Amino acid sequence: MSKPTIQHLLTRRSVSANALVEPGPDSAQLEQILTAATRVPDHKKLVPWRFILFQGEAREVFGNALADACRAEESEPSAVRLEMEARRFMRAPLVIAVVSRVTVPSPVPEWEQILSAGAACQNLVVAASALGFGVNWITEWCAYSAGVRQALGLADNERVAGFVYIGTPAAQPDERPRPALDEVVSAWKGQ
Ligand SMILES: Cc1cc2nc3c(=O)[nH]c(=O)nc-3n(C[C@H](O)[C@H](O)[C@H](O)COP(=O)(O)O)c2cc1C
């Protein structure tokens, strides 16, 4: 049985994409994870996000686009670097590109629409880890690459909010320091 929600939120840690192995979620688990990701706060129901899945061979095929973008955008990348790019999405059984898509003009500020995409990423993280998977929400250079944007088929109003890597953790991560609450929380005392 999975941990109670509050216990999960108080102990969750990301697992490095390099430490994620098979198996990934099965189709029923994936549907749950994605359904959780669509259940985020979304002002005026604009649905300001979408998800692109990379599993199996698609990860390797997309690696060609990653290597091509690296070759086009970086000065003289080494053969080792290009090989690494070709294998970037192979690090985990499942990679989900979370795409923020803003509707402009809209009565909902662009900022709020982008925040909703962040919430969708975090729900992916929380849902997948609640099912026992290791998860890593990362962007890396490829979230900001023109070539990768094109390979993903992003429209002008779309941006990568993150690549969420999901798999079985090869090892459990150590604890990571968190800010003390008194560093980040204050009671408003007036002007
Ligand atoms: C939008 C966004 C992008 C991120 N991109 C990266 C990244 O490219 N590389 C990285 O190592 N961590 C990145 N992180 C941080 C990880 O998601 C994660 O927070 C970190 O590894 C610490 O793990 P924790 O979730 O246990 O705190 C990013 C986080 C966010 C919110």
The ligand as an ORCA input file, in Angstrom:
! r2SCAN-3c Opt
* xyz 0 1
  C      11.909     23.778    -13.844
  C      12.974     22.930    -13.210
  C      14.053     22.516    -13.963
  C      15.049     21.735    -13.407
  N      16.094     21.365    -14.188
  C      17.095     20.633    -13.661
  C      18.201     20.254    -14.470
  O      18.261     20.549    -15.656
  N      19.179     19.534    -13.886
  C      19.136     19.190    -12.551
  O      20.061     18.548    -12.049
  N      18.083     19.530    -11.766
  C      17.078     20.246    -12.283
  N      16.010     20.587    -11.506
  C      15.996     20.183    -10.076
  C      15.415     18.780     -9.836
  O      14.101     18.679    -10.343
  C      15.325     18.455     -8.339
  O      14.605     19.446     -7.677
  C      16.663     18.324     -7.701
  O      17.347     17.252     -8.289
  C      16.539     18.085     -6.182
  O      15.765     16.997     -5.889
  P      14.494     17.038     -4.912
  O      13.297     17.011     -5.793
  O      14.649     15.803     -4.078
  O      14.584     18.291     -4.151
  C      14.986     21.360    -12.040
  C      13.879     21.752    -11.288
  C      12.891     22.534    -11.851
  C      11.730     22.971    -10.993
*
